[in-house]
Amino acid sequence: MAASGGRGLSPARRRKRTRLYLVLGGLAFLALAVGLVLAGFRDNIVFFFGPSEVAAGKVDPGRTFRLGGLVKDGSLARPGGTDGAVLFTVTDNAAEVRVRFAGLLPDLFREGQGIVALGALDGEGLFVADEVLAKHDENYMPAEAVEAMKRAGTWQHGEGGPGTAEPGYAPEGQ
């Protein structure tokens, strides 16, 4: 006796069908909203990798990420191009990644110190940095750099000297 399209249905049955359509429409809207938010996050999430992970091929060329570690002693070079770029090597004492940066380096940037750089690998394995951050004193190393060195098995806590304090540690009064 029930006709198609809801005609001939009892009022209770019609309310249930309307409620079902509203719930399904709400779920579809929620799924669309979640999909849009996740798509937006995918473009804005920047992962951190250490030199060992980069050398192992865990990062695709062109993908933006943060690279952290120590600036290798004796690796800083200024090729003298028109863009004022500098070249240096970042290491976790297990692997090394060559870095190119065209811009002003932080005042605290120097060889043997921890840094975190934001950029991407070019097709030849050179990390082209858009931004370079240096630690703020000789007893601090960025937490990302410490974690990268720990994953590579080269972190040596407590031996004294630069970069051996726990991440975020700064002596009193600094």
C-alpha positions as CSV (number, residue, x, y, z in Angstrom):
1,M,0.0,0.0,0.0
2,A,2.9,2.3,0.5
3,A,3.7,4.3,-2.6
4,S,7.2,5.5,-3.7
5,G,8.5,8.8,-2.5
6,G,7.0,8.6,0.9
7,R,3.4,9.1,-0.1
8,G,1.0,6.9,1.8
9,L,3.4,6.5,4.7
10,S,2.2,7.0,8.2
11,P,3.3,10.2,9.9
12,A,5.6,8.3,12.3
13,R,7.3,6.5,9.4
14,R,7.7,9.8,7.5
15,R,9.4,11.4,10.6
16,K,11.8,8.5,10.9
17,R,12.7,8.8,7.2
18,T,13.3,12.5,7.5
19,R,15.4,12.0,10.6
20,L,17.5,9.4,8.7
21,Y,18.1,11.8,5.8
22,L,19.1,14.6,8.2
23,V,21.6,12.3,10.0
24,L,23.0,11.0,6.7
25,G,23.3,14.6,5.4
26,G,25.0,15.7,8.7
27,L,27.5,12.8,8.5
28,A,28.3,13.7,4.8
29,F,28.9,17.3,5.8
30,L,31.1,16.3,8.7
31,A,33.2,13.9,6.4
32,L,33.6,16.7,3.9
33,A,34.8,19.2,6.7
34,V,37.3,16.6,8.1
35,G,38.6,15.9,4.6
36,L,39.2,19.6,3.9
37,V,40.9,20.1,7.3
38,L,43.2,17.2,6.7
39,A,44.1,18.3,3.2
40,G,45.0,21.7,4.6
41,F,47.2,20.2,7.3
42,R,49.0,18.0,4.8
43,D,50.3,21.0,3.0
44,N,51.4,22.8,6.2
45,I,53.0,20.0,8.3
46,V,56.8,20.1,8.3
47,F,58.7,17.0,9.5
48,F,62.1,16.9,11.1
49,F,64.9,14.7,10.0
50,G,68.5,14.2,11.0
51,P,71.4,13.7,8.6
52,S,71.4,9.9,9.1
53,E,67.7,9.7,8.0
54,V,68.4,12.0,5.0
55,A,71.4,9.9,4.0
56,A,69.2,6.8,4.3
57,G,66.9,8.2,1.7
58,K,63.9,8.7,4.0
59,V,63.2,12.2,2.4
60,D,62.2,12.8,-1.2
61,P,63.8,15.6,-3.2
62,G,61.6,18.7,-3.2
63,R,59.8,17.9,0.0
64,T,60.1,20.7,2.7
65,F,61.4,19.5,6.0
66,R,63.6,20.6,9.0
67,L,67.1,19.4,9.2
68,G,69.0,19.5,12.5
69,G,72.4,18.6,13.7
70,L,75.9,20.1,14.3
71,V,77.7,22.3,11.8
72,K,80.8,20.3,10.9
73,D,84.1,22.0,11.8
74,G,85.9,23.3,8.7
75,S,82.9,22.9,6.4
76,L,81.8,26.6,6.2
77,A,82.5,28.1,2.8
78,R,81.4,31.2,1.0
79,P,81.7,30.6,-2.7
80,G,81.4,34.3,-3.5
81,G,78.4,34.2,-5.8
82,T,76.1,37.2,-6.4
83,D,73.5,35.8,-4.0
84,G,75.9,35.7,-1.0
85,A,75.1,32.0,-0.4
86,V,77.1,30.0,2.1
87,L,77.8,26.3,2.0
88,F,78.2,24.1,5.1
89,T,77.8,20.6,6.3
90,V,75.3,19.4,9.0
91,T,76.3,16.2,10.8
92,D,75.0,14.0,13.6
93,N,78.4,12.4,13.8
94,A,77.1,9.4,11.8
95,A,76.1,11.0,8.5
96,E,76.5,14.4,6.8
97,V,74.3,16.6,4.6
98,R,75.7,19.5,2.6
99,V,73.6,22.7,3.0
100,R,73.3,25.8,0.9
101,F,71.8,28.9,2.4
102,A,71.4,32.3,0.7
103,G,70.5,34.8,3.4
104,L,71.7,36.3,6.6
105,L,73.0,33.6,9.1
106,P,72.0,34.1,12.7
107,D,74.6,35.9,14.9
108,L,75.2,32.7,16.9
109,F,75.8,30.5,13.9
110,R,79.3,28.9,13.8
111,E,81.0,25.6,13.2
112,G,80.6,23.0,15.9
113,Q,77.2,24.4,17.0
114,G,73.7,22.9,16.7
115,I,71.3,24.3,14.1
116,V,68.0,23.6,12.6
117,A,67.4,24.5,9.0
118,L,64.1,24.6,7.0
119,G,64.3,23.7,3.3
120,A,64.3,20.9,0.8
121,L,66.7,18.6,-1.0
122,D,67.5,19.4,-4.6
123,G,67.9,16.6,-7.1
124,E,71.5,16.1,-6.3
125,G,71.2,15.6,-2.5
126,L,72.1,19.2,-1.6
127,F,69.8,20.7,1.1
128,V,68.7,24.1,0.0
129,A,67.7,26.0,3.2
130,D,65.2,28.8,3.3
131,E,65.8,29.5,7.0
132,V,68.5,28.7,9.5
133,L,68.1,28.8,13.3
134,A,71.0,28.6,15.7
135,K,71.1,27.7,19.3
136,H,71.1,30.6,21.8
137,D,74.2,29.7,23.9
138,E,76.9,27.1,24.2
139,N,74.9,24.9,26.6
140,Y,71.8,24.6,24.5
141,M,71.1,22.4,21.5
142,P,67.7,22.4,19.7
143,A,65.6,19.4,20.9
144,E,65.2,18.2,17.3
145,A,69.0,18.1,16.8
146,V,69.4,16.1,20.1
147,E,66.7,13.7,19.0
148,A,68.3,13.2,15.6
149,M,71.7,12.5,17.3
150,K,70.0,10.0,19.7
151,R,68.4,8.2,16.8
152,A,71.7,8.0,15.0
153,G,73.4,6.7,18.3
154,T,75.9,9.5,18.5
155,W,74.5,11.5,21.4
156,Q,76.9,11.7,24.2
157,H,75.3,13.3,27.2
158,G,77.4,14.7,30.0
159,E,80.9,14.8,28.5
160,G,81.1,18.6,28.8
161,G,81.5,21.1,26.1
162,P,79.1,22.7,23.7
163,G,75.9,20.9,22.9
164,T,76.0,18.3,25.7
165,A,73.3,19.7,27.9
166,E,69.8,18.3,27.8
167,P,67.5,20.0,25.2
168,G,66.3,23.3,26.4
169,Y,68.8,23.6,29.2
170,A,70.3,27.1,29.7
171,P,72.5,28.0,32.7
172,E,70.9,30.4,35.3
173,G,71.2,34.0,34.4
174,Q,71.2,33.5,30.7
